[in-house]
Amino acid sequence: MTRFSLKSTGLAMLATTLFSGAAFAQTATVAFLMPDQASTRYEERDYPGFQAEMKKLCPDCTVVYQNANADVALQQQQFNSVLSQGAAVIVLDPVDSSAAASLVQQAHSQDVKVIAYDRPIPDTPADYYVSFDNQGIGKAIAQSLVDHLKAEGVAEGSGVLQINGSPTDAAAGLIRDGIDSALDASGYKTLAEFDTPDWAPPEAQQWASGQITRFGDEIKGVVAANDGTAGGAIAAFKAAGVDPVPPVTGNDATIAALQLIIAGDQYNTISKPSEIVAAAAANVAFQFISGKTPEAKTTLYNTPSELFVPAVITAENIKAEIFDKGITPVADVCTGDYVEACDKLGIK
């Protein structure tokens, strides 16, 4: 009789624990902390995608969204705030990848899980990392430009500019490494290279303007690490009266970049619907709050990771990859001065 009572008590305690865990999972607080507003993607795609997937998985969970506006101290404050609000999981796209190491340590000291998002945290492993393959992105945009220059008969030994992302962003470093690998094997030379503080387009524009004065028509192309820096470079060429603008790469498939590609002012971008990565992060977060261990698809910086492979977009495939697939509505892009250019590409 005593044995039966003890067994029954143990089962009851186990059931209570499981029930409590399940109840917690359904009412947990999850934070989604993004780094800046230099790119419009965080408000337009990442956060809406994360919020929508969390709503499906956990209707009663609370999602807290904050954007640090490229301010390391502000992101620290936001991190502290969500910890005080009882966040069980923090999805963190760090302003400064090195500084974020202390944030991970702080969270772990309170048994809070951290999912590194888009930008890795090399110095202290997060609990998971979700992103597109940034090194693959850099190599793809640069190789696409190299192939285009060769197809256009631009002689080897000609020069290109290289505009990297923020020096405090480890993902920018990966993109740079990918760009380097393609350019180093291309036969073209890098005339000058720039790390863009905070990914700020005005910084890229100012630097590019100086290089246009310095190198003039020696510049046969520009490998820019994202659409914001690409837009800055293109603005610099236009302000200098350069026509046509040399081919410029990009990354993110922002509406502005799609319009520039359609108009012929930007050569390529990367289609990486952020909703895909955001939804993956939400699924990892829900597994954590449910007491599960998410499966690692690969490992980067000693962190279990899932990396998605994106597509390069040029004028040749923009209709099929962006509009036919419904990634971006035609009505958002083919407006005003871009209507005629859209018609020429068969984009209706």
C-alpha positions in Angstrom: 0.0 0.0 0.0 2.9 2.3 0.9 4.7 1.6 -2.4 1.5 2.3 -4.3 1.0 5.6 -2.6 4.6 6.7 -3.3 4.3 5.7 -6.9 1.0 7.6 -7.2 2.5 10.6 -5.6 5.5 10.5 -8.0 3.2 10.3 -11.1 1.1 13.1 -9.7 4.2 15.3 -9.3 5.4 14.4 -12.8 2.0 15.3 -14.3 2.0 18.6 -12.4 5.5 19.4 -13.7 4.6 18.5 -17.3 1.4 20.5 -17.1 3.2 23.5 -15.6 5.8 23.4 -18.4 3.1 23.1 -21.0 1.2 26.0 -19.5 4.4 28.1 -19.4 5.0 27.4 -23.0 1.6 28.7 -24.0 2.0 32.0 -22.0 5.7 32.7 -22.3 7.2 36.0 -23.2 9.6 36.0 -26.2 11.6 39.1 -27.2 12.6 40.0 -30.8 15.5 42.6 -30.7 16.6 44.0 -34.0 19.7 46.2 -34.6 19.0 49.2 -36.7 16.6 51.1 -39.1 19.2 51.7 -41.8 17.5 48.8 -43.6 13.7 48.8 -43.8 13.5 45.0 -43.7 13.1 44.7 -39.9 9.8 46.6 -39.8 8.6 45.5 -43.2 9.5 41.8 -43.1 11.4 40.3 -40.1 9.2 41.4 -37.2 5.8 40.8 -39.0 7.1 37.4 -40.1 8.2 36.5 -36.6 5.0 37.7 -35.0 2.8 35.9 -37.4 4.6 32.6 -36.9 4.6 32.9 -33.1 0.8 33.7 -33.2 0.3 30.4 -35.0 2.5 28.4 -32.7 1.5 30.1 -29.4 -1.5 32.4 -29.6 -1.2 33.4 -25.9 2.5 34.0 -25.9 3.7 37.6 -25.6 6.1 38.9 -28.3 8.1 42.0 -27.4 9.7 43.9 -30.3 12.5 46.5 -30.0 14.8 48.1 -32.5 18.1 49.6 -31.2 18.6 52.1 -34.0 22.3 51.1 -34.3 23.0 52.1 -30.7 24.9 49.5 -28.6 23.9 51.1 -25.3 20.3 51.2 -26.3 20.3 47.6 -27.2 21.8 46.8 -23.8 18.9 48.7 -22.2 16.4 46.9 -24.3 18.0 43.5 -23.4 17.8 44.4 -19.7 14.2 45.5 -20.1 13.0 42.2 -21.7 14.9 40.2 -19.1 13.0 42.2 -16.4 9.8 41.5 -18.2 10.4 37.7 -17.8 11.4 36.8 -21.4 12.1 33.1 -21.6 13.8 33.4 -25.1 15.4 36.4 -26.7 15.9 36.5 -30.4 18.9 38.9 -30.9 20.2 40.6 -34.0 23.1 42.4 -32.4 24.3 45.9 -33.2 27.8 44.9 -32.2 28.5 41.2 -32.5 31.4 41.3 -30.1 29.5 43.3 -27.4 26.7 40.9 -27.7 28.8 38.2 -26.1 28.2 39.7 -22.7 24.4 39.8 -23.4 24.4 36.1 -24.0 26.3 35.5 -20.8 23.9 37.7 -18.9 20.9 35.8 -20.3 22.4 32.4 -19.6 23.0 33.4 -16.0 19.3 33.8 -15.7 18.5 30.5 -17.6 17.2 32.5 -20.6 17.8 31.2 -24.1 19.3 33.4 -26.8 18.8 32.8 -30.5 21.3 34.8 -32.6 19.4 36.1 -35.6 21.0 37.2 -39.0 24.2 38.3 -37.3 26.2 35.6 -35.4 27.8 36.1 -32.0 31.2 34.5 -32.4 32.8 35.1 -29.0 30.1 33.4 -26.8 27.9 30.8 -28.4 24.2 31.5 -28.4 21.8 28.6 -27.9 21.0 28.7 -31.7 21.7 30.7 -34.8 19.3 31.3 -37.6 20.2 33.2 -40.8 20.8 33.2 -44.5 24.2 32.0 -45.5 26.0 35.3 -45.3 29.3 34.1 -46.7 27.4 32.5 -49.6 25.6 35.7 -50.2 28.9 37.7 -50.5 30.3 35.2 -52.9 27.1 35.0 -55.0 26.7 38.7 -55.5 30.4 39.2 -56.4 30.5 36.2 -58.7 27.3 37.4 -60.4 29.1 40.8 -61.1 32.3 39.1 -62.3 30.3 36.9 -64.7 28.5 40.0 -66.0 31.7 42.0 -66.5 33.3 39.1 -68.4 30.1 38.7 -70.5 30.3 42.4 -71.4 33.9 42.1 -72.4 35.5 44.0 -69.6 39.2 43.1 -69.6 40.8 41.3 -66.7 42.9 43.7 -64.7 40.1 46.3 -64.7 39.1 47.7 -61.3 36.1 47.5 -59.0 35.2 49.1 -55.7 34.2 47.1 -52.7 31.8 48.5 -50.1 31.4 46.2 -47.1 28.9 46.4 -44.2 29.4 47.5 -40.6 32.8 46.6 -39.0 30.9 45.7 -35.8 28.7 43.2 -37.6 30.0 39.6 -37.8 27.6 38.9 -40.6 29.1 41.7 -42.6 32.5 40.1 -42.1 31.1 36.8 -43.5 29.7 38.7 -46.5 33.0 40.4 -47.0 34.8 37.0 -46.9 32.5 35.7 -49.6 33.1 38.8 -51.8 36.8 38.4 -51.3 36.8 34.8 -52.4 35.0 35.7 -55.7 37.0 38.8 -56.5 40.4 37.2 -55.6 39.8 34.5 -58.3 38.2 36.9 -60.8 41.2 38.5 -62.6 39.8 41.9 -61.6 41.5 44.2 -59.1 39.9 45.9 -56.1 40.7 49.6 -56.5 39.6 50.5 -52.9 37.6 49.0 -50.1 35.4 50.5 -47.4 33.7 49.2 -44.2 30.5 51.2 -43.8 29.8 52.3 -40.2 26.4 51.1 -39.1 25.6 50.1 -42.8 24.6 53.8 -43.2 23.9 54.6 -46.9 25.1 58.3 -46.5 28.5 56.9 -45.4 28.7 54.7 -48.4 27.7 57.5 -50.7 30.3 59.9 -49.3 33.0 57.3 -49.6 32.0 56.3 -53.1 32.0 60.0 -54.2 35.6 60.3 -53.1 36.5 57.2 -55.1 34.8 58.5 -58.2 36.9 61.6 -58.0 40.0 59.5 -57.4 39.6 56.7 -60.0 37.0 58.1 -62.5 36.2 55.7 -65.4 38.7 53.1 -64.0 35.7 51.9 -61.9 34.1 49.1 -63.9 31.8 47.9 -61.2 30.9 48.1 -57.5 30.4 45.2 -55.1 28.2 46.6 -52.4 27.2 44.3 -49.5 23.6 45.4 -49.2 21.0 47.4 -51.0 21.4 50.5 -48.7 25.1 50.8 -49.5 24.4 50.0 -53.1 21.9 52.9 -53.2 24.4 55.2 -51.6 27.0 54.3 -54.3 24.5 54.7 -57.1 23.5 58.2 -55.8 27.2 59.1 -55.8 27.6 58.2 -59.4 24.5 60.0 -60.4 25.6 63.1 -58.5 28.9 63.0 -60.4 27.1 62.8 -63.7 28.3 59.3 -64.5 26.0 57.8 -67.2 25.5 54.9 -67.3 26.2 53.9 -63.8 28.7 51.0 -63.6 27.0 47.7 -62.4 26.4 47.7 -58.7 25.6 44.7 -56.5 23.2 44.6 -53.5 21.5 42.3 -51.0 18.1 42.3 -49.3 15.7 42.9 -52.3 14.3 46.1 -50.8 11.6 47.9 -52.8 14.1 50.7 -53.6 16.6 48.2 -54.9 14.1 46.3 -57.0 13.1 49.6 -58.6 16.7 50.5 -59.3 17.3 47.1 -60.9 14.2 47.5 -63.1 15.4 51.0 -64.1 18.8 49.6 -64.9 20.7 51.5 -62.2 21.5 48.5 -60.0 22.8 45.2 -61.3 21.8 42.6 -58.7 20.4 42.0 -55.3 19.7 38.9 -53.2 16.1 37.6 -52.7 16.0 36.5 -49.1 12.5 36.8 -47.8 13.2 37.6 -44.2 9.9 36.0 -43.3 11.5 32.6 -43.9 14.3 33.2 -41.3 11.8 34.9 -39.0 9.5 31.9 -39.0 12.4 29.6 -38.4 13.5 31.6 -35.4 9.9 31.5 -34.1 9.9 27.7 -34.4 13.2 27.5 -32.5 11.9 29.8 -29.8 8.8 27.7 -29.4 10.8 24.5 -29.1 12.9 26.1 -26.4 9.9 27.3 -24.3 8.3 23.9 -24.8 11.4 22.3 -23.2 12.7 20.8 -26.4 16.2 20.9 -28.0 16.0 22.2 -31.6 17.8 20.2 -34.2 21.0 21.7 -35.6 21.1 21.7 -39.4 24.8 22.8 -39.2 27.2 24.6 -36.8 28.8 28.0 -37.0 30.9 29.6 -34.3 30.2 26.5 -32.1 26.5 27.3 -32.2 23.8 25.0 -33.6 22.6 26.7 -36.7 20.2 26.8 -39.6 21.4 28.7 -42.7 19.2 29.3 -45.7 20.4 29.7 -49.3 19.0 32.7 -51.1 18.7 33.5 -54.8 20.6 36.2 -56.8 18.2 38.6 -58.6 18.9 40.6 -61.8 16.7 42.2 -64.4 16.7 38.8 -66.2 14.9 36.9 -63.5 13.3 39.6 -61.3 9.8 38.9 -62.7 10.0 35.1 -62.1 11.7 35.2 -58.7 10.1 38.2 -57.1 6.8 38.9 -58.7 5.6 35.6 -60.0 6.4 34.0 -56.7 4.5 36.8 -54.8 7.4 37.8 -52.7 6.8 41.5 -53.3 3.6 42.9 -54.8 3.9 44.5 -58.2 1.9 47.5 -57.0 4.5 48.3 -54.4 7.3 48.5 -57.0 5.9 49.5 -60.3 4.8 53.0 -59.4 5.4 56.4 -60.9 8.6 56.6 -63.0 9.0 52.8 -62.8 5.8 51.8 -64.6 7.2 52.1 -68.1 10.4 50.1 -67.1 8.2 47.4 -65.5 6.2 47.1 -68.7 9.4 46.6 -70.7 10.3 43.6 -68.5 6.8 42.2 -68.7 6.0 43.0 -65.1 2.3 43.8 -64.9 
